[in-house]
């Protein structure tokens, strides 16, 4: 068994080295720390090829392969100043990170943050994010709840969203049991987790304020926010030049979360799924004017017909695609922090959402990293001791914002 493991490791390393030359030629010229990126992307491409072979040989879906090589349940954070426990919030599994020796601002109560991990609604877990979330708890001094929501495609929308909503409502309602001030709680997430955080914030805004205190903030790290237009500049660029999130891979994640009909990837990629909605008000929610003010604002036809097949109609649901929220529903959302990366296909999603929130009167801090790429804040989780300086800076910005606002 040990010999087989060494063989696989050696083959992976050799394959990664061979691919490094190819990978280097496909890197964006403005990407940060290209030497490290080449190494990471070579590994990424290697495992993608293995995953593809795994699927074609009939062992199962590619996602299953990546799940099997992922981190196993374990307490990875080791710090005497951090208490880590597993629990269940109204049937949803969570991992709670409580900093020790912290003095809360409100009668001894601490601040709280609910975190939703990334992974395209399909991959990853609270265990894989153990190190990152532990750092957030240590840096902010807040009790952080990391949510183990159920994954697509076995559990499609709205199940992952509902799990996140349920866990957040539980925490808001019973915050005092965890030593947390219920008026000092926010939500946060990266990538698909940013989508879930934004969706939860939208839903909670509609809840009875007497039942749940309003959220203090939402922090969205390179969030996935719309499945309407896959031809914005960052999406178009991602079809040919990317670091670790090619456009078709992200579109595939959207579809797995939606209906798991993977035959739709090309249709979605070419915007064929929304061709009939170009004059609708939904198209104005994903307006190129938000990205470049020299582009004229679109004028929606209020009488335009909105008719989609039942299996894709949820792309207009704001809890699936938060950018599809009406202007009135954006107004009154909590203070918002948005991070976007210049070489990320999701860059435009975050910028457009930030601009629309500002127009709705929400206080927004938009932080741009022009040479950053998707997932950079948690790269050392994928390859131990493999941090990017920009990822450290991004985490610092997030922790500073959360600590200040909570």
C-alpha positions as CSV (number, residue, x, y, z in Angstrom):
1,X,0.0,0.0,0.0
2,X,2.8,2.4,1.0
3,X,4.6,1.6,-2.3
4,X,1.5,2.3,-4.3
5,X,1.1,5.6,-2.6
6,X,4.7,6.6,-3.3
7,X,4.2,5.6,-7.0
8,X,1.1,7.8,-7.3
9,X,2.9,10.7,-5.7
10,X,5.9,10.3,-8.0
11,X,3.7,10.0,-11.1
12,X,1.8,13.1,-10.0
13,X,5.0,15.1,-9.4
14,X,6.5,14.0,-12.8
15,X,3.2,14.8,-14.6
16,X,3.0,18.2,-12.9
17,X,6.6,19.0,-13.9
18,X,5.9,18.1,-17.6
19,X,2.8,20.2,-17.6
20,X,4.6,23.2,-16.0
21,X,5.9,24.4,-19.3
22,X,2.5,24.2,-20.9
23,X,0.9,25.9,-17.9
24,X,3.4,28.8,-17.9
25,X,2.5,29.7,-21.5
26,X,-1.2,30.0,-20.6
27,X,-0.8,32.3,-17.6
28,X,-2.2,35.8,-17.7
29,X,0.8,38.2,-18.0
30,X,-0.4,40.2,-15.0
31,X,-0.9,37.4,-12.5
32,X,0.7,37.7,-9.1
33,X,3.7,35.5,-8.1
34,X,3.8,33.6,-11.5
35,X,6.4,31.1,-10.2
36,X,4.1,29.8,-7.5
37,X,1.1,29.9,-9.9
38,X,2.9,27.7,-12.4
39,X,3.5,25.1,-9.7
40,X,0.0,25.3,-8.4
41,X,-1.7,25.2,-11.8
42,X,0.4,22.3,-12.9
43,X,-0.9,20.3,-10.0
44,X,-4.4,21.5,-10.7
45,X,-4.2,20.4,-14.4
46,X,-2.7,17.1,-13.4
47,X,-5.6,16.2,-11.0
48,X,-8.1,17.5,-13.5
49,X,-6.8,15.1,-16.1
50,X,-6.8,12.2,-13.5
51,X,-10.4,13.2,-12.6
52,X,-11.4,13.2,-16.2
53,X,-10.0,9.7,-16.7
54,X,-11.7,8.6,-13.5
55,X,-15.0,9.6,-15.0
56,X,-14.4,8.2,-18.4
57,X,-13.4,4.9,-17.0
58,X,-16.8,4.6,-15.3
59,X,-15.6,4.9,-11.7
60,X,-18.0,7.8,-11.0
61,X,-18.3,11.5,-11.5
62,X,-15.2,13.7,-11.5
63,X,-16.5,15.5,-8.4
64,X,-16.5,12.2,-6.6
65,X,-12.8,11.8,-7.3
66,X,-12.0,15.2,-5.9
67,X,-14.1,14.6,-2.8
68,X,-12.3,11.3,-2.2
69,X,-8.8,13.0,-2.2
70,X,-10.1,15.9,0.0
71,X,-9.3,16.4,3.6
72,X,-10.9,14.0,6.1
73,X,-12.7,15.1,9.3
74,X,-10.2,16.1,11.8
75,X,-9.3,19.0,14.1
76,X,-6.7,20.7,12.0
77,X,-6.5,24.0,14.0
78,X,-4.2,23.7,17.0
79,X,-4.0,26.8,19.2
80,X,-4.5,27.1,22.9
81,X,-6.4,30.3,22.4
82,X,-9.0,28.8,20.1
83,X,-11.7,26.3,21.2
84,X,-13.0,24.2,18.2
85,X,-16.2,22.1,18.6
86,X,-18.6,20.3,16.2
87,X,-22.3,20.7,16.7
88,X,-25.7,20.7,14.9
89,X,-27.8,23.8,14.4
90,X,-31.4,22.7,13.8
91,X,-30.1,19.6,12.0
92,X,-27.3,21.3,10.0
93,X,-23.8,20.3,10.9
94,X,-21.5,23.1,11.9
95,X,-18.0,23.7,13.4
96,X,-17.7,26.4,15.9
97,X,-14.5,28.4,16.5
98,X,-14.4,30.3,19.8
99,X,-11.4,32.5,20.6
100,X,-10.4,32.3,24.3
101,X,-9.6,35.2,26.6
102,X,-11.7,37.6,24.5
103,X,-13.6,40.3,26.2
104,X,-16.9,41.2,24.4
105,X,-18.0,44.8,23.9
106,X,-21.6,44.3,25.0
107,X,-21.8,43.1,28.5
108,X,-19.1,40.5,28.0
109,X,-20.8,39.1,24.9
110,X,-18.6,38.4,21.8
111,X,-19.3,39.2,18.1
112,X,-20.3,36.3,15.8
113,X,-19.7,35.4,12.2
114,X,-21.3,32.6,10.1
115,X,-19.0,31.4,7.3
116,X,-19.9,29.5,4.2
117,X,-17.0,27.7,2.4
118,X,-16.5,27.7,-1.4
119,X,-16.2,24.8,-3.7
120,X,-18.8,25.4,-6.4
121,X,-21.6,24.1,-4.1
122,X,-20.1,20.7,-5.0
123,X,-16.7,20.3,-3.4
124,X,-14.9,21.1,-0.1
125,X,-16.1,21.1,3.5
126,X,-15.7,22.7,6.9
127,X,-12.7,20.4,7.4
128,X,-10.9,21.7,4.4
129,X,-11.5,25.2,5.6
130,X,-10.5,24.5,9.1
131,X,-7.2,26.4,9.0
132,X,-8.7,29.5,7.2
133,X,-11.8,29.8,9.4
134,X,-9.6,29.3,12.5
135,X,-7.4,32.3,11.4
136,X,-10.5,34.4,10.8
137,X,-11.7,33.6,14.3
138,X,-8.3,34.4,15.8
139,X,-8.0,37.6,13.8
140,X,-11.4,39.0,14.4
141,X,-11.9,37.8,18.0
142,X,-15.4,36.6,16.9
143,X,-17.1,33.3,17.5
144,X,-17.1,31.9,13.9
145,X,-19.6,29.2,12.8
146,X,-18.5,27.3,9.7
147,X,-21.5,25.6,8.0
148,X,-21.3,22.1,6.5
149,X,-24.2,22.5,4.1
150,X,-25.3,19.7,1.9
151,X,-23.7,19.6,-1.6
152,X,-24.9,19.4,-5.2
153,X,-25.6,17.6,-7.4
154,X,-27.1,15.2,-4.9
155,X,-28.6,18.2,-3.1
156,X,-29.5,20.9,-5.7
157,X,-30.8,24.4,-5.1
158,X,-32.4,25.4,-2.8
159,X,-31.1,22.7,-0.3
160,X,-27.6,24.2,0.2
161,X,-29.1,27.7,0.6
162,X,-31.7,26.4,3.0
163,X,-29.1,24.7,5.1
164,X,-27.1,28.0,5.4
165,X,-30.2,30.0,6.2
166,X,-31.3,27.5,8.9
167,X,-27.9,27.5,10.5
168,X,-27.8,31.3,10.5
169,X,-31.3,31.7,11.9
170,X,-30.4,29.2,14.7
171,X,-27.3,31.2,15.6
172,X,-29.1,34.5,15.6
173,X,-31.9,33.1,17.8
174,X,-29.7,31.3,20.3
175,X,-26.6,33.5,20.1
176,X,-26.5,34.1,23.9
177,X,-26.0,30.4,24.4
178,X,-22.6,30.7,22.7
179,X,-21.6,33.9,24.5
180,X,-22.5,36.0,21.4
181,X,-24.3,39.3,21.2
182,X,-27.1,38.7,18.6
183,X,-26.9,42.3,17.4
184,X,-23.2,41.8,16.4
185,X,-23.5,38.9,13.9
186,X,-22.5,38.9,10.2
187,X,-22.2,36.4,7.4
188,X,-19.3,35.7,5.1
189,X,-18.1,33.3,2.4
190,X,-15.9,32.9,-0.6
191,X,-16.8,31.9,-4.2
192,X,-20.0,29.8,-4.0
193,X,-19.9,30.5,-0.2
194,X,-20.1,34.2,-1.1
195,X,-23.2,33.4,-3.2
196,X,-24.7,31.7,-0.2
197,X,-23.8,34.5,2.2
198,X,-25.4,37.1,-0.1
199,X,-28.5,34.9,-0.5
200,X,-28.9,34.4,3.2
201,X,-28.6,38.2,3.8
202,X,-31.3,38.8,1.2
203,X,-33.6,36.3,2.8
204,X,-33.0,37.5,6.3
205,X,-33.9,41.1,5.3
206,X,-37.4,39.8,4.7
207,X,-37.7,38.0,8.0
208,X,-39.6,39.2,11.0
209,X,-37.2,41.6,12.7
210,X,-38.7,40.7,16.1
211,X,-37.7,37.1,15.5
212,X,-34.2,37.6,14.2
213,X,-31.9,40.6,14.8
214,X,-30.7,42.2,11.5
215,X,-27.3,41.1,10.3
216,X,-24.4,43.5,11.0
217,X,-22.5,42.8,7.8
218,X,-21.9,40.6,4.8
219,X,-18.4,39.8,3.5
220,X,-18.3,38.3,0.0
221,X,-14.9,37.1,-1.2
222,X,-14.7,36.7,-5.0
223,X,-18.4,35.7,-5.0
224,X,-20.4,33.9,-7.7
225,X,-23.6,36.0,-8.0
226,X,-25.3,35.5,-11.4
227,X,-25.9,32.8,-14.0
228,X,-27.5,35.1,-16.5
229,X,-24.6,36.5,-18.5
230,X,-21.5,34.4,-19.1
231,X,-20.1,36.8,-21.7
232,X,-19.1,39.8,-19.5
233,X,-15.4,40.8,-20.0
234,X,-14.1,38.6,-17.1
235,X,-16.2,35.6,-18.1
236,X,-15.2,36.0,-21.8
237,X,-11.5,36.1,-20.8
238,X,-11.9,33.1,-18.6
239,X,-12.7,30.9,-21.7
240,X,-9.1,31.2,-22.9
241,X,-6.9,32.4,-20.1
242,X,-7.3,31.4,-16.5
243,X,-5.4,30.3,-13.4
244,X,-7.5,27.8,-11.6
245,X,-11.1,28.4,-12.4
246,X,-11.8,28.1,-16.2
247,X,-15.2,29.5,-17.3
248,X,-16.6,26.2,-18.3
249,X,-15.7,24.6,-15.0
250,X,-17.6,27.4,-13.1
251,X,-20.5,27.2,-15.5
252,X,-20.6,23.4,-14.8
253,X,-20.7,24.2,-11.0
254,X,-23.7,26.5,-11.6
255,X,-25.5,23.8,-13.6
256,X,-24.8,21.1,-11.0
257,X,-26.3,23.5,-8.4
258,X,-29.3,24.2,-10.7
259,X,-30.4,20.9,-12.3
260,X,-27.3,18.8,-13.1
261,X,-28.1,18.8,-16.8
262,X,-24.5,19.0,-18.0
263,X,-25.6,19.1,-21.6
264,X,-26.4,22.7,-21.0
265,X,-22.8,23.9,-20.5
266,X,-22.3,25.1,-24.1
267,X,-25.7,26.7,-24.2
268,X,-25.0,28.6,-21.0
269,X,-21.5,29.5,-22.1
270,X,-22.9,31.2,-25.2
271,X,-25.8,32.9,-23.3
272,X,-28.2,30.8,-25.3
273,X,-30.3,30.2,-22.1
274,X,-31.1,33.9,-21.7
275,X,-31.1,35.1,-25.4
276,X,-34.9,35.7,-25.2
277,X,-34.4,37.9,-22.1
278,X,-32.1,40.6,-23.5
279,X,-34.7,43.3,-23.2
280,X,-36.1,42.2,-19.8
281,X,-35.4,44.0,-16.5
282,X,-33.3,41.0,-15.5
283,X,-30.7,41.9,-18.2
284,X,-30.5,45.4,-16.6
285,X,-29.4,43.8,-13.4
286,X,-26.2,42.5,-15.2
287,X,-25.5,45.8,-17.0
288,X,-22.1,46.3,-18.6
289,X,-22.5,50.0,-17.6
290,X,-21.6,48.9,-14.0
291,X,-18.2,47.8,-15.3
292,X,-17.5,50.6,-17.7
293,X,-19.5,53.9,-17.4
294,X,-18.7,54.7,-21.0
295,X,-21.1,51.9,-22.0
296,X,-24.7,53.3,-22.1
297,X,-27.1,52.1,-19.5
298,X,-29.5,49.5,-20.8
299,X,-33.2,50.4,-20.9
300,X,-35.3,47.4,-20.1
301,X,-38.6,46.8,-21.8
302,X,-41.1,46.4,-18.9
303,X,-43.4,44.5,-21.2
304,X,-40.7,42.0,-22.3
305,X,-41.8,38.4,-21.9
306,X,-40.0,36.5,-19.3
307,X,-40.5,32.8,-20.0
308,X,-37.9,30.1,-19.2
309,X,-38.2,26.3,-19.0
310,X,-39.0,25.1,-15.6
311,X,-35.7,23.4,-15.1
312,X,-33.7,26.6,-15.5
313,X,-36.1,29.2,-14.2
314,X,-34.2,29.5,-10.9
315,X,-31.5,31.5,-12.6
316,X,-33.8,34.4,-12.0
317,X,-34.3,33.6,-8.3
318,X,-32.3,36.0,-6.2
319,X,-31.6,33.3,-3.7
320,X,-29.9,31.3,-6.5
321,X,-28.4,34.4,-8.3
322,X,-28.3,37.4,-5.8
323,X,-27.7,39.8,-8.7
324,X,-31.2,39.1,-9.8
325,X,-32.6,40.8,-6.7
326,X,-34.9,43.8,-7.3
327,X,-33.5,47.2,-6.4
328,X,-36.0,47.5,-3.5
329,X,-34.7,44.2,-2.1
330,X,-31.1,45.4,-2.1
331,X,-32.0,48.5,-0.2
332,X,-31.5,48.0,3.6
333,X,-29.0,45.2,3.3
334,X,-26.2,45.3,5.9
335,X,-22.8,46.9,5.4
336,X,-21.0,44.9,2.7
337,X,-17.4,44.0,2.0
338,X,-16.7,42.7,-1.5
339,X,-13.3,41.4,-2.8
340,X,-12.7,40.7,-6.5
341,X,-9.6,39.5,-8.4
342,X,-8.5,40.8,-11.8
343,X,-7.8,37.4,-13.4
344,X,-11.0,35.7,-12.0
345,X,-14.0,34.9,-14.2
346,X,-16.2,36.0,-11.2
347,X,-14.6,39.5,-11.1
348,X,-17.5,41.2,-12.9
349,X,-20.1,39.6,-10.7
350,X,-18.6,41.2,-7.5
351,X,-18.2,44.6,-9.1
352,X,-21.7,44.7,-10.5
353,X,-23.2,43.7,-7.1
354,X,-21.1,46.3,-5.3
355,X,-22.3,49.0,-7.7
356,X,-25.9,48.0,-7.4
357,X,-25.7,47.9,-3.6
358,X,-24.2,51.4,-3.6
359,X,-27.0,52.7,-5.8
360,X,-29.5,51.2,-3.3
361,X,-27.9,53.1,-0.5
362,X,-25.9,50.3,1.1
363,X,-22.5,51.1,2.6
364,X,-20.0,49.0,0.5
365,X,-16.3,48.5,0.6
366,X,-15.1,47.1,-2.8
367,X,-11.5,45.8,-2.7
368,X,-9.9,45.0,-6.0
369,X,-6.8,42.9,-6.6
370,X,-5.9,43.4,-10.3
371,X,-3.3,40.6,-10.3
372,X,-5.1,38.3,-8.0
373,X,-6.8,35.0,-9.0
374,X,-9.7,33.0,-7.8
375,X,-9.1,31.1,-4.6
376,X,-5.9,32.9,-3.7
377,X,-6.9,33.5,-0.1
378,X,-7.0,29.8,0.7
379,X,-4.2,28.5,-1.5
380,X,-2.3,27.1,1.5
381,X,-5.2,24.9,2.3
382,X,-4.7,23.1,-1.1
383,X,-0.9,22.9,-0.8
384,X,0.4,23.1,2.7
385,X,2.8,26.0,3.4
386,X,2.0,27.4,-0.1
387,X,0.7,30.8,0.7
388,X,0.6,33.8,-1.6
389,X,1.5,37.2,-0.2
390,X,-1.7,38.6,-1.9
391,X,-3.7,35.9,-0.2
392,X,-2.3,37.0,3.2
393,X,-3.2,40.6,2.4
394,X,-6.7,39.6,1.4
395,X,-7.2,37.7,4.6
396,X,-5.9,40.7,6.6
397,X,-8.3,43.1,4.8
398,X,-11.2,40.8,5.5
399,X,-10.3,40.4,9.2
400,X,-9.8,44.1,9.6
401,X,-13.2,44.9,8.1
402,X,-15.0,42.3,10.2
403,X,-13.3,43.3,13.4
404,X,-14.1,47.0,12.8
405,X,-17.8,46.5,11.8
406,X,-18.7,43.8,14.4
